[in-house]
Amino acid sequence: MRANRERGVTLPELLISVVVLGILSIAISPILNSYVVSMRGSYTKKQEVTNQTIGVSLLNFAADSTRLGELPPPFTGAGYVSTVFNPADASASGLALTGALTQSGINPSEINDDNYASHRVRVYQRVAGLNAVFPLAFQSGPVVTLTYQYAAIYMTACEKAKAVCNPAATGVPGTSAAMTKSNYSTWTSSGTDMPAYFVSTLPLQKQMLAGTNDKLNKIKDALLSHYRAQQRTAAGNDMSNFWLPFPGTKGGKAPGPNQGCRDGWYDLSTDQTILPGVGLTTTEYGQTAWGGPIEYCRDYDPTGNKAPDAAPHLAALRIHSSVSIGSAPDPAVMNNNVVLTF
């Protein structure tokens, strides 16, 4: 027989170990819970900051890289549904969007998902075709329509590889509802989705409207100054129409079917004599901030009861009233235009 036999763990020792482990778990449980809460809070804060950075970058893209001040459409592809961007898009617009996002300092691999092992997806929902009506000068003047977009960017608990929460192109990942024209003003993220960061292009559209109104005022002031300078050097009884170009080069027209213009509307975005004749450039002042042509009439007669080039001599500028679509004035429907007389 062995002098010393191997000895196992006794029941009292086992009970003591269980009690000690229980006491230790109770002692460190608040610390572990605090750590977990801290990690979750850090993750949430990081995603909120990332959402905001993405939102600002999308607005910068709209302002700097699009003619109409539009947000990019959501991207669906490469395993994503309704996310921010396509990193493989080599078009001019795609490269501009990639540049706007990366210039903000955000890690490209953290844009469409959180870049953790589970790759929880980020959702970008956009509602287009929203309209708001404003006076041209905001406080006064004829009314124009601004078309704008509204978007939400938020992180979901949906893992990219799981088709149940990352559906086909007809669905939206995560637990929140789809955002539409009918619910966008009250829409919020819900369920396991994190709070959304919202983006609207309406402030950008209003800035573009203010810039367009400034252009129109500068054109009116420059043309009126030139007209008065011609009057001052003319004979006292000279009743000529001194609005540029004089005499008119488009020939007489009936004011009724021509929306009150007897000499025809000049497209200031292509005409190379009128704006340069008053010290303004065609490229800068010939069109609205959205690229819609600004048109000019040198013999405006809205009532149609005076002879061509007869006093009183009125001029007018014309733009499309849905100014943010970037279209030329409507030659057939006068109510679709804004006309400014001077």
Secondary structure in CASP SS format (residue, H / E / C, confidence):
PFRMAT SS
TARGET T0000
AUTHOR 0000-0000-0000
METHOD secondary structure of the structure
MODEL  1
M C 1.00
R C 1.00
A C 1.00
N C 1.00
R C 1.00
E C 1.00
R C 1.00
G C 1.00
V C 1.00
T C 1.00
L H 1.00
P H 1.00
E H 1.00
L H 1.00
L H 1.00
I H 1.00
S H 1.00
V H 1.00
V H 1.00
V H 1.00
L H 1.00
G H 1.00
I H 1.00
L H 1.00
S H 1.00
I H 1.00
A H 1.00
I H 1.00
S H 1.00
P H 1.00
I H 1.00
L H 1.00
N H 1.00
S H 1.00
Y H 1.00
V H 1.00
V H 1.00
S H 1.00
M H 1.00
R H 1.00
G H 1.00
S H 1.00
Y H 1.00
T H 1.00
K H 1.00
K H 1.00
Q H 1.00
E H 1.00
V H 1.00
T H 1.00
N H 1.00
Q H 1.00
T H 1.00
I H 1.00
G H 1.00
V H 1.00
S H 1.00
L H 1.00
L H 1.00
N H 1.00
F H 1.00
A H 1.00
A H 1.00
D H 1.00
S H 1.00
T C 1.00
R C 1.00
L C 1.00
G C 1.00
E C 1.00
L C 1.00
P C 1.00
P C 1.00
P C 1.00
F E 1.00
T E 1.00
G E 1.00
A C 1.00
G C 1.00
Y E 1.00
V E 1.00
S E 1.00
T E 1.00
V C 1.00
F C 1.00
N C 1.00
P C 1.00
A C 1.00
D C 1.00
A C 1.00
S C 1.00
A H 1.00
S H 1.00
G H 1.00
L H 1.00
A H 1.00
L H 1.00
T H 1.00
G H 1.00
A H 1.00
L H 1.00
T H 1.00
Q C 1.00
S C 1.00
G C 1.00
I C 1.00
N C 1.00
P H 1.00
S H 1.00
E H 1.00
I C 1.00
N C 1.00
D E 1.00
D C 1.00
N C 1.00
Y C 1.00
A C 1.00
S C 1.00
H C 1.00
R E 1.00
V E 1.00
R E 1.00
V E 1.00
Y E 1.00
Q E 1.00
R E 1.00
V E 1.00
A E 1.00
G E 1.00
L E 1.00
N E 1.00
A E 1.00
V E 1.00
F E 1.00
P E 1.00
L C 1.00
A C 1.00
F C 1.00
Q C 1.00
S C 1.00
G C 1.00
P C 1.00
V E 1.00
V E 1.00
T E 1.00
L E 1.00
T E 1.00
Y E 1.00
Q E 1.00
Y E 1.00
A E 1.00
A E 1.00
I E 1.00
Y E 1.00
M E 1.00
T E 1.00
A E 1.00
C E 1.00
E E 1.00
K C 1.00
A C 1.00
K C 1.00
A C 1.00
V C 1.00
C C 1.00
N C 1.00
P C 1.00
A C 1.00
A C 1.00
T C 1.00
G C 1.00
V C 1.00
P C 1.00
G C 1.00
T C 1.00
S C 1.00
A C 1.00
A C 1.00
M C 1.00
T C 1.00
K C 1.00
S C 1.00
N C 1.00
Y C 1.00
S C 1.00
T C 1.00
W C 1.00
T C 1.00
S C 1.00
S C 1.00
G C 1.00
T C 1.00
D C 1.00
M C 1.00
P C 1.00
A C 1.00
Y E 1.00
F E 1.00
V E 1.00
S E 1.00
T C 1.00
L H 1.00
P H 1.00
L H 1.00
Q H 1.00
K H 1.00
Q H 1.00
M H 1.00
L H 1.00
A H 1.00
G H 1.00
T H 1.00
N H 1.00
D H 1.00
K H 1.00
L H 1.00
N H 1.00
K H 1.00
I H 1.00
K H 1.00
D H 1.00
A H 1.00
L H 1.00
L H 1.00
S H 1.00
H H 1.00
Y H 1.00
R H 1.00
A H 1.00
Q H 1.00
Q H 1.00
R H 1.00
T H 1.00
A C 1.00
A C 1.00
G C 1.00
N C 1.00
D C 1.00
M C 1.00
S C 1.00
N C 1.00
F C 1.00
W C 1.00
L C 1.00
P C 1.00
F C 1.00
P C 1.00
G C 1.00
T C 1.00
K C 1.00
G C 1.00
G C 1.00
K C 1.00
A C 1.00
P C 1.00
G C 1.00
P C 1.00
N C 1.00
Q C 1.00
G C 1.00
C E 1.00
R C 1.00
D C 1.00
G C 1.00
W C 1.00
Y E 1.00
D E 1.00
L C 1.00
S C 1.00
T C 1.00
D C 1.00
Q C 1.00
T C 1.00
I H 1.00
L H 1.00
P H 1.00
G H 1.00
V C 1.00
G C 1.00
L C 1.00
T C 1.00
T H 1.00
T H 1.00
E H 1.00
Y H 1.00
G C 1.00
Q E 1.00
T C 1.00
A C 1.00
W C 1.00
G C 1.00
G C 1.00
P E 1.00
I C 1.00
E E 1.00
Y E 1.00
C E 1.00
R C 1.00
D C 1.00
Y E 1.00
D C 1.00
P C 1.00
T C 1.00
G C 1.00
N C 1.00
K C 1.00
A C 1.00
P C 1.00
D C 1.00
A C 1.00
A C 1.00
P C 1.00
H C 1.00
L C 1.00
A C 1.00
A E 1.00
L E 1.00
R E 1.00
I E 1.00
H E 1.00
S C 1.00
S C 1.00
V H 1.00
S H 1.00
I H 1.00
G C 1.00
S C 1.00
A C 1.00
P C 1.00
D C 1.00
P C 1.00
A C 1.00
V C 1.00
M H 1.00
N H 1.00
N H 1.00
N E 1.00
V E 1.00
V E 1.00
L E 1.00
T E 1.00
F C 1.00
END
